[in-house]
Amino acid sequence: MLSILTPAFNEATNLDALYARLVATMSQLGIEWEWLIVDDHSRDGTFAIVQRLAAADPRVRGVRLARNSGSHVAITCGLHLVRGEAAVMIASDLQDPPETLGTMLERWKSGAQVVWAVRRQRPGAGSHAGFAAIYYWVMRNVVGMKEMPANGADFFLVDRAVIDAFRQFPERSVSVLALVMWLGFRQEFIEYDKQPRASGQSGWTLARKITLVVDSVTAFSEAPIRACTLLGLALLAVAAVLVVAGFVRWAQTGSGHLVLLTSAMAGVAGLQLVATGLVGEYVWRALEESRRRPQYVIERATEAAPRTGHAAPPR
């Protein structure tokens, strides 16, 4: 059985259309399937739509999170609950065409355990495209995930072995996509054309984008701390030269030393603040992990489901 996982936030206008296309696609493929929708505490009638679809079709089920936690937490919740031998994460806004599932399933049946659908283009993305380019550049060149596609991939299929491995990681502040790629296994890529959003507005805010970048870097790389250390040593060397030059100028002319000393002190103080902030990011994430709070709490479900987001043991 194939599990289709969809995180949804304020997607009441898109779910019926996505359901119709999933039914048509899966009917052509002729395999057993389920559709799990994780409502990320939407403010519209998203969960009402989920309940109606689930009542009419037993292959559909859904849960509603007790608070809005972001798409990566919603995906994590879904991966804890899916039942299939493989699962596909597909967006609810119809930007990821369900018709691509056939090619992904072929790669899986041929032995791939992770299949990434890599976008050729991102129509209508605007500023989102620029941010995505920066994010994937950071992941490839700073974090060191060279295999990550330059254009990004957030539409993917994972085998049951990958799902069970993922469920062993109770981390809170992490990119699901980066973690799946970090896990390894046999990973392959296909290309597809990402479509314009069908309707509504994305809940992917600038604040959440920045949080994703910070989480991704701090979860998989110590590069910021090392860069900060090297920059600190360089700035201290420059500060020492400025101090010496300031004293020399003061000895020769009797003026100028205050400006140079102030510049050196300000530079060192600024670097200390940046370093403290970076270390603080790591310490904060360590504190979050030590609290052992669940990643999510389920408010309602179309059927019985675990109520909290602690990782379940492998099947």
SEBA-367601 format. One record per residue (C-alpha): residue in three letters; x, y, z. Coordinates in nm, 4 decimals, decimal comma. Layout:
// SEBA-367601
+------+----------+----------+----------+
| rest |        u |        v |        w |
+------+----------+----------+----------+
|  ala |        X |        Y |        Z |
...
+------+----------+----------+----------+
// end
This chain:
// SEBA-367601
+------+----------+----------+----------+
| rest |        u |        v |        w |
+------+----------+----------+----------+
|  met |   0,0000 |   0,0000 |   0,0000 |
|  leu |   0,1135 |   0,3534 |  -0,0771 |
|  ser |   0,0507 |   0,6248 |   0,1821 |
|  ile |   0,0020 |   0,9759 |   0,0463 |
|  leu |   0,0831 |   1,2377 |   0,3087 |
|  thr |  -0,0360 |   1,5969 |   0,2798 |
|  pro |   0,0292 |   1,8742 |   0,5327 |
|  ala |  -0,2427 |   2,1385 |   0,5061 |
|  phe |  -0,2826 |   2,4888 |   0,6443 |
|  asn |  -0,5863 |   2,6897 |   0,5304 |
|  glu |  -0,6308 |   2,4671 |   0,2240 |
|  ala |  -1,0107 |   2,4203 |   0,2285 |
|  thr |  -1,0373 |   2,5433 |  -0,1306 |
|  asn |  -0,7803 |   2,2962 |  -0,2658 |
|  leu |  -0,8468 |   1,9617 |  -0,0986 |
|  asp |  -1,1452 |   1,8548 |  -0,3104 |
|  ala |  -0,9537 |   1,9180 |  -0,6334 |
|  leu |  -0,6477 |   1,7342 |  -0,5037 |
|  tyr |  -0,8651 |   1,4408 |  -0,3942 |
|  ala |  -1,0194 |   1,4116 |  -0,7413 |
|  arg |  -0,6779 |   1,4077 |  -0,9079 |
|  leu |  -0,5411 |   1,1548 |  -0,6580 |
|  val |  -0,8359 |   0,9218 |  -0,7199 |
|  ala |  -0,7878 |   0,9473 |  -1,0970 |
|  thr |  -0,4121 |   0,8909 |  -1,0742 |
|  met |  -0,4255 |   0,6003 |  -0,8313 |
|  ser |  -0,7057 |   0,4341 |  -1,0297 |
|  gln |  -0,4777 |   0,4329 |  -1,3330 |
|  leu |  -0,1862 |   0,2949 |  -1,1303 |
|  gly |  -0,4060 |   0,0217 |  -0,9827 |
|  ile |  -0,2475 |  -0,0074 |  -0,6361 |
|  glu |  -0,3863 |   0,0126 |  -0,2834 |
|  trp |  -0,3461 |   0,3540 |  -0,1242 |
|  glu |  -0,4430 |   0,5803 |   0,1628 |
|  trp |  -0,4425 |   0,9581 |   0,1939 |
|  leu |  -0,3422 |   1,1065 |   0,5293 |
|  ile |  -0,4034 |   1,4800 |   0,5716 |
|  val |  -0,2412 |   1,6624 |   0,8637 |
|  asp |  -0,4274 |   1,9861 |   0,9310 |
|  asp |  -0,1747 |   2,2258 |   1,0856 |
|  his |  -0,4420 |   2,4003 |   1,2975 |
|  ser |  -0,5987 |   2,5834 |   1,0033 |
|  arg |  -0,8183 |   2,8876 |   1,0600 |
|  asp |  -1,0609 |   2,7974 |   0,7802 |
|  gly |  -1,2736 |   2,4886 |   0,7197 |
|  thr |  -0,9858 |   2,2591 |   0,6225 |
|  phe |  -1,0593 |   1,9928 |   0,8829 |
|  ala |  -1,4287 |   1,9957 |   0,8016 |
|  ile |  -1,3361 |   1,9090 |   0,4428 |
|  val |  -1,1062 |   1,6339 |   0,5716 |
|  gln |  -1,3882 |   1,4889 |   0,7831 |
|  arg |  -1,6285 |   1,4944 |   0,4891 |
|  leu |  -1,3797 |   1,3217 |   0,2585 |
|  ala |  -1,2963 |   1,0614 |   0,5250 |
|  ala |  -1,6647 |   0,9866 |   0,5841 |
|  ala |  -1,7185 |   0,9279 |   0,2114 |
|  asp |  -1,3969 |   0,7358 |   0,1395 |
|  pro |  -1,2311 |   0,5023 |   0,3965 |
|  arg |  -0,8981 |   0,5524 |   0,2197 |
|  val |  -0,8927 |   0,9103 |   0,3499 |
|  arg |  -0,8093 |   0,9947 |   0,7090 |
|  gly |  -0,6830 |   1,3014 |   0,8836 |
|  val |  -0,5692 |   1,4623 |   1,2055 |
|  arg |  -0,5796 |   1,8223 |   1,3254 |
|  leu |  -0,2899 |   1,9556 |   1,5320 |
|  ala |  -0,3734 |   2,1462 |   1,8498 |
|  arg |  -0,1550 |   2,4403 |   1,7462 |
|  asn |   0,0002 |   2,5721 |   1,4282 |
|  ser |   0,3488 |   2,4237 |   1,4233 |
|  gly |   0,4694 |   2,4543 |   1,0646 |
|  ser |   0,4803 |   2,2204 |   0,7689 |
|  his |   0,7863 |   2,0237 |   0,8841 |
|  val |   0,6182 |   1,9299 |   1,2136 |
|  ala |   0,3048 |   1,8360 |   1,0191 |
|  ile |   0,5133 |   1,6146 |   0,7886 |
|  thr |   0,6796 |   1,4543 |   1,0912 |
|  cys |   0,3380 |   1,3819 |   1,2418 |
|  gly |   0,2272 |   1,2242 |   0,9162 |
|  leu |   0,5362 |   1,0039 |   0,8881 |
|  his |   0,4647 |   0,8773 |   1,2394 |
|  leu |   0,1114 |   0,7766 |   1,1367 |
|  val |   0,1341 |   0,6439 |   0,7792 |
|  arg |   0,0680 |   0,2728 |   0,7275 |
|  gly |   0,1949 |   0,2039 |   0,3776 |
|  glu |   0,5017 |   0,0208 |   0,2552 |
|  ala |   0,6033 |   0,3557 |   0,1115 |
|  ala |   0,4860 |   0,7133 |   0,1632 |
|  val |   0,4769 |   1,0154 |  -0,0645 |
|  met |   0,4768 |   1,3706 |   0,0700 |
|  ile |   0,2731 |   1,5913 |  -0,1631 |
|  ala |   0,1668 |   1,9535 |  -0,1154 |
|  ser |  -0,2007 |   2,0378 |  -0,0752 |
|  asp |  -0,1919 |   2,3414 |  -0,3080 |
|  leu |  -0,1645 |   2,1347 |  -0,6319 |
|  gln |   0,1855 |   2,2658 |  -0,7050 |
|  asp |   0,3061 |   1,9041 |  -0,6976 |
|  pro |   0,1133 |   1,7207 |  -0,9718 |
|  pro |  -0,0176 |   1,3808 |  -0,8535 |
|  glu |   0,0455 |   1,2462 |  -1,2036 |
|  thr |   0,4172 |   1,2358 |  -1,1114 |
|  leu |   0,3470 |   0,9520 |  -0,8672 |
|  gly |   0,3663 |   0,6878 |  -1,1399 |
|  thr |   0,7300 |   0,7670 |  -1,2197 |
|  met |   0,8197 |   0,7829 |  -0,8502 |
|  leu |   0,6619 |   0,4427 |  -0,7874 |
|  glu |   0,8535 |   0,2920 |  -1,0796 |
|  arg |   1,1836 |   0,4081 |  -0,9282 |
|  trp |   1,0797 |   0,2691 |  -0,5894 |
|  lys |   0,9862 |  -0,0689 |  -0,7357 |
|  ser |   1,3252 |  -0,0716 |  -0,9109 |
|  gly |   1,5038 |  -0,0492 |  -0,5754 |
|  ala |   1,5216 |   0,3191 |  -0,4791 |
|  gln |   1,4344 |   0,3784 |  -0,1141 |
|  val |   1,4067 |   0,7574 |  -0,1443 |
|  val |   1,2826 |   0,9222 |  -0,4636 |
|  trp |   1,3107 |   1,3009 |  -0,4857 |
|  ala |   1,1044 |   1,4920 |  -0,7395 |
|  val |   1,3319 |   1,7784 |  -0,8408 |
|  arg |   1,1599 |   2,0817 |  -0,9888 |
|  arg |   1,2691 |   2,2065 |  -1,3291 |
|  gln |   1,0987 |   2,5391 |  -1,2710 |
|  arg |   0,8918 |   2,7173 |  -1,0092 |
|  pro |   0,6319 |   2,9312 |  -1,1874 |
|  gly |   0,4977 |   3,2308 |  -1,0012 |
|  ala |   0,7396 |   3,1846 |  -0,7109 |
|  gly |   0,8628 |   3,5455 |  -0,7033 |
|  ser |   1,0692 |   3,6144 |  -0,3925 |
|  his |   1,0197 |   3,2529 |  -0,2818 |
|  ala |   1,2500 |   3,1397 |  -0,5624 |
|  gly |   1,5282 |   3,3707 |  -0,4465 |
|  phe |   1,5011 |   3,2515 |  -0,0886 |
|  ala |   1,4911 |   2,8880 |  -0,2013 |
|  ala |   1,8066 |   2,9392 |  -0,4087 |
|  ile |   1,9877 |   3,0829 |  -0,1063 |
|  tyr |   1,8654 |   2,8032 |   0,1199 |
|  tyr |   1,9777 |   2,5235 |  -0,1109 |
|  trp |   2,3112 |   2,6974 |  -0,1729 |
|  val |   2,3674 |   2,7066 |   0,2037 |
|  met |   2,2722 |   2,3386 |   0,2392 |
|  arg |   2,5070 |   2,2354 |  -0,0411 |
|  asn |   2,8044 |   2,4603 |   0,0313 |
|  val |   2,7910 |   2,5389 |   0,4035 |
|  val |   2,6285 |   2,2310 |   0,5537 |
|  gly |   2,8013 |   2,0046 |   0,3016 |
|  met |   2,5043 |   1,8169 |   0,1533 |
|  lys |   2,6451 |   1,8209 |  -0,1979 |
|  glu |   2,3857 |   1,5710 |  -0,3223 |
|  met |   2,0984 |   1,8088 |  -0,2473 |
|  pro |   1,9546 |   1,9429 |  -0,5773 |
|  ala |   2,0409 |   2,3049 |  -0,6481 |
|  asn |   1,6763 |   2,3787 |  -0,7361 |
|  gly |   1,5435 |   2,1987 |  -0,4312 |
|  ala |   1,3143 |   1,9016 |  -0,3801 |
|  asp |   1,0248 |   1,8981 |  -0,1337 |
|  phe |   0,8087 |   1,6384 |  -0,3123 |
|  phe |   0,9429 |   1,2938 |  -0,2258 |
|  leu |   0,8745 |   0,9228 |  -0,1752 |
|  val |   1,0254 |   0,7211 |   0,1103 |
|  asp |   1,0330 |   0,3462 |   0,1634 |
|  arg |   0,9067 |   0,1850 |   0,4864 |
|  ala |   1,2680 |   0,1225 |   0,5944 |
|  val |   1,3354 |   0,4967 |   0,5676 |
|  ile |   1,0129 |   0,5804 |   0,7544 |
|  asp |   1,1070 |   0,3475 |   1,0396 |
|  ala |   1,4569 |   0,4985 |   1,0545 |
|  phe |   1,3109 |   0,8497 |   1,0539 |
|  arg |   1,0835 |   0,7627 |   1,3446 |
|  gln |   1,3876 |   0,6878 |   1,5608 |
|  phe |   1,4873 |   1,0576 |   1,5563 |
|  pro |   1,2921 |   1,2634 |   1,8119 |
|  glu |   1,4649 |   1,5901 |   1,7165 |
|  arg |   1,2481 |   1,9011 |   1,7247 |
|  ser |   1,4389 |   2,1761 |   1,5450 |
|  val |   1,5317 |   2,0115 |   1,2184 |
|  ser |   1,4424 |   2,0162 |   0,8508 |
|  val |   1,2585 |   1,6961 |   0,7627 |
|  leu |   1,3906 |   1,7084 |   0,4072 |
|  ala |   1,7506 |   1,7517 |   0,5205 |
|  leu |   1,7139 |   1,4692 |   0,7729 |
|  val |   1,5727 |   1,2311 |   0,5114 |
|  met |   1,8634 |   1,3133 |   0,2813 |
|  trp |   2,1144 |   1,2765 |   0,5677 |
|  leu |   1,9766 |   0,9308 |   0,6535 |
|  gly |   2,1239 |   0,7895 |   0,3341 |
|  phe |   1,9685 |   0,4734 |   0,1858 |
|  arg |   1,9396 |   0,4396 |  -0,1929 |
|  gln |   1,8289 |   0,7812 |  -0,3183 |
|  glu |   1,7313 |   0,8745 |  -0,6735 |
|  phe |   1,6007 |   1,1870 |  -0,8456 |
|  ile |   1,3421 |   1,2563 |  -1,1117 |
|  glu |   1,2459 |   1,5907 |  -1,2636 |
|  tyr |   0,9025 |   1,7516 |  -1,2794 |
|  asp |   0,7488 |   2,0909 |  -1,3459 |
|  lys |   0,6192 |   2,2564 |  -1,0312 |
|  gln |   0,2818 |   2,4130 |  -1,0980 |
|  pro |   0,1423 |   2,7508 |  -0,9865 |
|  arg |  -0,0552 |   2,7437 |  -0,6637 |
|  ala |  -0,4194 |   2,6579 |  -0,7375 |
|  ser |  -0,5746 |   2,9034 |  -0,4891 |
|  gly |  -0,5235 |   3,0641 |  -0,1521 |
|  gln |  -0,2050 |   3,1980 |   0,0002 |
|  ser |   0,0949 |   3,0127 |   0,1320 |
|  gly |   0,1485 |   3,0051 |   0,5093 |
|  trp |   0,5240 |   2,9878 |   0,4487 |
|  thr |   0,6179 |   3,3195 |   0,6111 |
|  leu |   0,9558 |   3,4931 |   0,6121 |
|  ala |   0,9992 |   3,4163 |   0,9827 |
|  arg |   0,9483 |   3,0450 |   0,9178 |
|  lys |   1,1892 |   3,0537 |   0,6262 |
|  ile |   1,4592 |   3,2074 |   0,8453 |
|  thr |   1,3886 |   2,9513 |   1,1184 |
|  leu |   1,4229 |   2,6702 |   0,8636 |
|  val |   1,7641 |   2,7981 |   0,7527 |
|  val |   1,8890 |   2,8272 |   1,1111 |
|  asp |   1,7487 |   2,4862 |   1,2072 |
|  ser |   1,8962 |   2,3194 |   0,8993 |
|  val |   2,2433 |   2,4623 |   0,9526 |
|  thr |   2,2632 |   2,4086 |   1,3289 |
|  ala |   2,1190 |   2,0566 |   1,3062 |
|  phe |   2,3720 |   1,9277 |   1,0566 |
|  ser |   2,6825 |   2,1449 |   1,0701 |
|  glu |   2,9218 |   2,3157 |   1,3087 |
|  ala |   3,0417 |   2,5429 |   1,0257 |
|  pro |   2,8972 |   2,8675 |   1,1745 |
|  ile |   3,0851 |   2,8168 |   1,5007 |
|  arg |   3,4094 |   2,7393 |   1,3197 |
|  ala |   3,3664 |   3,0365 |   1,0863 |
|  cys |   3,2954 |   3,2605 |   1,3842 |
|  thr |   3,6112 |   3,1381 |   1,5582 |
|  leu |   3,8260 |   3,2040 |   1,2522 |
|  leu |   3,6675 |   3,5434 |   1,1995 |
|  gly |   3,7254 |   3,6235 |   1,5652 |
|  leu |   4,0943 |   3,5408 |   1,5394 |
|  ala |   4,1252 |   3,7523 |   1,2253 |
|  leu |   3,9462 |   4,0451 |   1,3835 |
|  leu |   4,1576 |   4,0221 |   1,6958 |
|  ala |   4,4684 |   4,0370 |   1,4770 |
|  val |   4,3321 |   4,3422 |   1,2959 |
|  ala |   4,2417 |   4,5000 |   1,6284 |
|  ala |   4,5952 |   4,4435 |   1,7556 |
|  val |   4,7400 |   4,6111 |   1,4452 |
|  leu |   4,5009 |   4,9045 |   1,4850 |
|  val |   4,5969 |   4,9442 |   1,8483 |
|  val |   4,9666 |   4,9495 |   1,7613 |
|  ala |   4,9064 |   5,1911 |   1,4737 |
|  gly |   4,7011 |   5,4134 |   1,7012 |
|  phe |   4,9754 |   5,4336 |   1,9596 |
|  val |   5,2360 |   5,5054 |   1,6922 |
|  arg |   5,0234 |   5,7858 |   1,5497 |
|  trp |   4,9620 |   5,9204 |   1,8981 |
|  ala |   5,3356 |   5,9212 |   1,9681 |
|  gln |   5,4087 |   6,1006 |   1,6401 |
|  thr |   5,1227 |   6,3512 |   1,6212 |
|  gly |   4,9504 |   6,3385 |   1,9563 |
|  ser |   4,6094 |   6,2622 |   1,7961 |
|  gly |   4,4067 |   5,9851 |   1,6275 |
|  his |   4,4496 |   5,7171 |   1,8854 |
|  leu |   4,0980 |   5,7408 |   2,0253 |
|  val |   3,9354 |   5,6718 |   1,6879 |
|  leu |   4,1519 |   5,3701 |   1,6220 |
|  leu |   4,1087 |   5,2283 |   1,9687 |
|  thr |   3,7333 |   5,2800 |   1,9566 |
|  ser |   3,7130 |   5,1066 |   1,6184 |
|  ala |   3,9106 |   4,8112 |   1,7454 |
|  met |   3,7011 |   4,7803 |   2,0587 |
|  ala |   3,3756 |   4,8078 |   1,8662 |
|  gly |   3,4880 |   4,5413 |   1,6206 |
|  val |   3,5813 |   4,2996 |   1,8956 |
|  ala |   3,2575 |   4,3687 |   2,0855 |
|  gly |   3,0506 |   4,3152 |   1,7716 |
|  leu |   3,2207 |   3,9845 |   1,7022 |
|  gln |   3,1581 |   3,8724 |   2,0592 |
|  leu |   2,7892 |   3,9458 |   2,0221 |
|  val |   2,7680 |   3,7492 |   1,6962 |
|  ala |   2,9567 |   3,4582 |   1,8491 |
|  thr |   2,7324 |   3,4626 |   2,1552 |
|  gly |   2,4264 |   3,4611 |   1,9321 |
|  leu |   2,5490 |   3,1626 |   1,7320 |
|  val |   2,6410 |   2,9656 |   2,0411 |
|  gly |   2,3055 |   3,0620 |   2,1870 |
|  glu |   2,1280 |   2,9042 |   1,8877 |
|  tyr |   2,2988 |   2,5729 |   1,9584 |
|  val |   2,2391 |   2,5975 |   2,3344 |
|  trp |   1,8704 |   2,6783 |   2,2786 |
|  arg |   1,8283 |   2,3755 |   2,0571 |
|  ala |   2,0041 |   2,1572 |   2,3132 |
|  leu |   1,7617 |   2,2918 |   2,5749 |
|  glu |   1,4641 |   2,2088 |   2,3513 |
|  glu |   1,5898 |   1,8545 |   2,3063 |
|  ser |   1,6472 |   1,8098 |   2,6810 |
|  arg |   1,2894 |   1,9157 |   2,7618 |
|  arg |   1,1576 |   1,6176 |   2,5662 |
|  arg |   0,8376 |   1,8014 |   2,4801 |
|  pro |   0,6354 |   1,6352 |   2,2026 |
|  gln |   0,6714 |   1,7973 |   1,8632 |
|  tyr |   0,2964 |   1,8130 |   1,8199 |
|  val |  -0,0310 |   1,7411 |   1,9973 |
|  ile |  -0,3288 |   1,6076 |   1,8032 |
|  glu |  -0,6508 |   1,7929 |   1,8760 |
|  arg |  -0,8900 |   1,5817 |   1,6672 |
|  ala |  -0,8745 |   1,2913 |   1,4264 |
|  thr |  -1,1081 |   1,1164 |   1,1877 |
|  glu |  -1,0176 |   0,7935 |   1,3691 |
|  ala |  -0,8108 |   0,6853 |   1,6694 |
|  ala |  -0,4554 |   0,8191 |   1,6551 |
|  pro |  -0,1666 |   0,8807 |   1,8992 |
|  arg |  -0,2242 |   1,2105 |   2,0777 |
|  thr |   0,1313 |   1,3402 |   2,1057 |
|  gly |   0,4344 |   1,3640 |   1,8851 |
|  his |   0,6958 |   1,1476 |   2,0501 |
|  ala |   0,8562 |   0,9226 |   1,7902 |
|  ala |   0,7007 |   0,5776 |   1,7815 |
|  pro |   0,9174 |   0,2626 |   1,7824 |
|  pro |   0,9787 |   0,1023 |   1,4406 |
|  arg |   0,7202 |  -0,1454 |   1,3206 |
+------+----------+----------+----------+
// end
